[in-house]
Amino acid sequence: MKQLILKRGEDKRLRVGHLWIFSNEVDTKESPLKAFEPGECATVVSSKGQPVGSAYVNPASLISGRIYTTAADTPLNADLLRERLARAMELRDAMFGAPYYRLAFAEGDYLPGLVVDRYNDILVAQISTAGMEAVKDDVVSVLADLCAPAGILLRNDMGSRDLEGLPRYTETAFGTVPAEISLVENGVHFTAPLTEGQKTGWFYDQRVNRADFARFCTGKRVLDAFCYAGSFGCNAVWAGASEVTFLDASQTALDYAVRNAAQNTPEAGCSVDTIVGDALDTLQQLKDSGRRFDVICVDPPAFIKRKKAYHDGLAAYQRVNRLAMELVEDGGIVMSCSCSQHLSAEDLNRTLLHAASKSGAHIQTLIQGHQGPDHPVHPAMPETHYLKSFCVRVFKSR
């Protein structure tokens, strides 16, 4: 394996566990990036010649190297993938009673560039880097051996592949893959679109937050905004909510939400309503019309996808949370979520305080949440801690 030589002092961050090497940290005089093929494995060494680990390299990417082991001269191959994936699966099987979980969470499982979700006998993988793309066949083979699935789908259609110079595509890599997937989460049964759905078809990262949300919903009027296939709202249905309103811009998503609510409605019943439209505009219309709810979840897409979008995105978070607090009854509950990597938990907390002030209310924080344990956080990489949530009680009179 070739050597990827770092500039002086640039190994310090890597020594404490960070896995990314940026192009401006490489000594390109000693180890020109153009000398590497995209995805080629290399031994990373400090300016003093001391080994740091092994990484795959992509000269076309700002993140020019991603470390996958601290051992030198170790290729990324089927044996290493099997070890990492087996270890990841052992953790998930110990935590969950059924095979519905995120099996691999990229850097969080020391598998940079690879995400795998498991829906019983169907696996959906996303490969986002040239290094992992180079071992795609090994990834599929190892997953097939470990999980004995009926099918493996590669949903390699995300924009992050553009940054790696990789084409976007979706393909069935093993067996047969259905158009829909079924899963069980917190005892709630769901069906979601797979080949035409968002990302890998489901968002397992909110599992714990949905269970927390459901605790407040028994006998209540609930609004699930940005609902997708109705994950939060259906947990409310299962918990015995009196009525649930699903709000989303996609009619297809709402159709799935209604189907999912129907298969989880208790004997006492639950009134289900849907509203199709832009959530921010529709929340304003609901407020203006006098509608009110006892419990509200706002789980928007990432409003801040890049650092330069921070201020505009922050304004959107402030607006959606202010509207939620104006729509909830006095003493009601708002669950506010953010999957924006560039918005910290502290920032989201300040956003809620700002929203409360603007709406003439004050709040109590009841639960602070983040992504579930099948999305493990790499402690040296804050980038892996992307999901934040706050469950607050809203009081209209001070």
N, C-alpha and C positions, 0 to 999 in steps of 0.2 A: 504494500500500500504506500502511496505517496504521502509526503508530509505536508500538512497545512500549518504554516508557521505564523504565529501571532506576533504582533508588535509588542514592544516592551510594556509590561504591566497589564496587558489585555487578558491575561489568564486568571486574574484575581476573581472576577465575577463567576467564571466557570468553575473555579476551585470550590466555591461554596454551593454549586449545584445548578446554576443556570445552564440551559442547554443550547442557547442560540449564539451564533457567532456572526456579527455583522461585517459587511464587506470592508468597512473602514478600520476594522480591528485586525485585518490580515496584513502581514508583511508581504506585499505583492511583488517586491523586488526579489525576495528569497523564494517565494512560492506563488507565482502568478496564478490568479484565479482562472485565467483563460487556458491554463494547462490542464484543467480538470474538465471531464465530461459531466454534464448535468446528472446528478445522482451518484457520482463516483464516491466510493468510500475512501477515507484518508485518516491517517493518524495525526491528531492535533498536538502540536508541541509549542511550548513557550519560546520566547526570544532567547532563552538560555538553553534551549534544546531539551527541556524536561517534558515528558509526555503528559498530556492532559486527559486524553481519551481518544475515542474513535468517533468520527462524524461522517455524514454524507454531505457532499458539496454541490452547490448550484451556483456557478459563476454569474448567472443571469438574475439572481435574486438579491434583494437588499439583505435578507438573512442568508448569507452565503454558506453557512454550515450549521448543521443541527447534530448535536452530540447524542448518541444513543447508548453509549457505554463509556465508563471511565477506564476501561481496559484499552491498552494500545494495540494496534495492528489486529483489530477484531472486525471482520466484515459483518455487515448486516445480511444475514442469511436465514434459511428456514429454521435452523437450530435455535438461533437467538430469538426469532419471532415466536417459536413454539414455547420457549421458556417464559417469555414475557406475557403471551396471551394466556397460557395455562395459569400463571400466577394471578393475572387479572380475573380470570373466570372463577378461580378458587375463592377470591374475595367476594364476588357477586353472589355465588351460590351459597356462601355462608350467611349473607345478609338477607337474601330474598327467598321466599318459599317457592317461587316459580320462575322459569327462565324468561323473564321479561325485564330487561335492564340494558344499560349501556355497558357493553362488554369491554370496550377499550376506549380510553379517553386521551388519546394523543400523548402530549408531554406529561400529563398527570399519571400515566401508566408507563412512562419512559418508552413510548412508541410514537415519537414525533411524526406528524403527518398522517396518522391513522386514527380514524374513529369507526367503531363498530357498534351497532345496536342489534339486540337480539329480541325477536318476537317468537318465542318458542322454537319452532323448526325453520324459521326464516331469519336470515342475517342480512343486514344492510350495512355496507361499508362505504366510507368516504376516504379517498386518498387525496391529500392536498399538496404533496411535495414531490419533487423529481426523485428524491432518494427512495421514498416509499413506492413510487410508481415503478421504479426499476426492479423492485422485488414483488410486484403485484401478484405474479403467479404463485410465489411462495406464500404470500398472505392468504390467498384463496385456498391453497392446498392445506395449509395448517389449520385454517378455520374449519374446513371440511372434515379433517381428521378429529379435531377436538370436539366439535359440536354435532357431527353427523346430521347436518341440516337437510331439509328438502330443497332449499334454494338459497343462493347468495346473490344479492343484487349490489352492483357497484353504482352508487349515485355520485359520480364524479362530474357533477354539473355546476359546481359552485364557483363563484367569482374569484376565490382565493387562488385557484389554479392558474388564472391569468398572470398573477405575479410570479409564478414559477415557470412561465413559458410553456404551460401544459394545455392541451386541448380539453374542452369539456365534453363529457359523454356520459351516457347511462347504459349499462349493459348487464345482462344476466350472466354471471361468471360461473355459476354452478347450478345444476338442477333446474327446477321450475319455480318461478316467482309469480305470485298472484298480484292482481291489481290493487287489492286491499289487504291490510293486515289486521289481525285481532290481537288484543292484549288485555291483561288484567293488571290493575294498579290500585292499591289500597282497597282491594275487594270490589272495585268498580270495573265493569266490562266496557271495552271500547272497540270500535272499528274505525279505521282511519285510512285515507288514500295512501298508497305506497308509491307507485310509479309516477303519479301526478300530484302527490302531496308535497308538503314543505320539507326540505332537507331530507332526513332519513325516515320521514313519515310520522314521527312522534317526538315529543319533548320530555324525555324521562327526567330531565334535570329539575323539574318542578314537583316531583312526586311528594316530597316531604311538605313542601309549602301548600300543596293542595289538601293534604290531610289536615294540616293546621287550619286552613281556611274552612273546611267542612265542619269543624268543631263549633263554629259560630252560626251555622245555617239552619239548624232545626227549627221548623215553624216560621222561617223568615222569608221575606221577599228579597230575592238575590238578583244582582246584575253581574253577568260575566262579559266584560268588554274585551275586545280583541280575542275572541273566544276560540278561534280555529275550530277544532272538532269538539269543543265543549268540555275541555278537561276540568276546569275549576267548577263550572256550572253543574256538571254531572256528578262530581263529588258532593255538591250541595244537594242535588236530587237524591242521591243515595243516603244522605244524612237526614232527609226528611224535610227539606225546605217546602214551604207552602206554594211558592211560585218562583220560577227561574226565567230570566230574560237573557237570551244570547244575542250579542252584538258583534258583527264582523262585516268587513267589506266584501267578503266572498260568500255568494249564495251557496256554492258547493260546500264550504266549511259549515255553514249553518245547517244544511241538509244532514251532514254527518252529526252535528250536535244534537239535532232532533232525534235521529235514530239512536244515538247513544243514550239520550235521556230516557227514551221509551224502554230500553232494555234494562234500565236501572231504577225505574220508578217503583217505590214501595207500594204496598197495598193501600195505604192511606191516600195515595195519589199525589200529584204535583202538577200545577198549571205551568205550561211551558209556552214561551213566546219568543219570537225571533225578530230582530231588526237588522236589515242589511243597509250598510252605508259606512262612510268614513267615520271612524269612531270619535274623533275630536269634534267634528261637526255635529254628529248625532247626539253626543253627550250634551252639547250646548242646547240642541233642540229639545231633548228630554227635560233639561232643567227649565227651559222657557215654558214648556207645556205644563209644568207643575208635577211631573212624575217624581216619585221618591222611592228609595229602597232602604232596606234594613242592613244589607251586607253587599259590598261591591268589591269586585276584583278588577284591577286595571293591569294588564300584562301585555304592554305594547311591544312591537318589534324594536330592535335597537335604534333609537333615535340618534345615537352618536356612534357612527361606524368608523370615523376617523377623528383624530385630535382636532383637526381644523373645523370640524362640525360641532365642536363642544358647545359653544354659546347658543347656536340655534337649537341644538338638541336639548340643552338644558331648559330653554324656554318652552319646548314642547312637553317635557316632563312636568314642568311647573303648571302648565295649562291643564293637562289631563288630570293631574292630582287635585288641582283647585276645583275642577268640575266634579270630580268624584266626591269631594267633601261637601260640595253644594247640593249634590243629589242624594246623599245619605241622610237618614233621619238623625235627629239629635240622639246621641248615645250609640249610633250605629258603628259599623266596622268597615274599614277600607283596607284591603290588601293591595299594596303597591309594589310592583316588580320592575326591575330593570336588568336586561341582559347586555347592556352596553359596557364593554370592557373599560372604556374610558370614563365611566361615571362610577366613582367610588361609593361605598356604602355611606361614608360621611357626607358625600355630595347629595345622595338620595335622601338622607335624613334631613339635611338642610332644605332640600326641595319640599319635603313634606311640611316642615315648619313654615316655610314661605307660603305654601298653598293654604295652610290653616289660617295664617295671618290675613291673607287676601280674602278668604271666605268668611272672616269674622268668627272663626272657631278656634278651639284649642284641642290638642290631641294627647292621648296616652299611648306610648309604644307598648304593645303587648307581646309581640314576638318579632325577633329579627332573624331572618332566614337567609339561606344561600343555596347553592346547588346541592343535589343529593349526593350520598356517599358513593354512588357509581360514577360520579364525576370528580374523582379525587384531585385535590389542589396540590400542585407542586410548591412546597414552601419557599423555594428560591425564585419562583416565577409567578409574580402577581397576575400575569396575563392569564393564568389558568383559573383564577378566581373571578369569574366574570358575572355571575348571577347574584343579585341582591334583592331582598324583599323585606318589607316592613308591614306588619299587621298592626293597625292603630285604631283606637276608639276615638270618635269624633264628637265633641261637645259644642253645640251651637251657642250656648249662653255661657258667659264667663263669670 
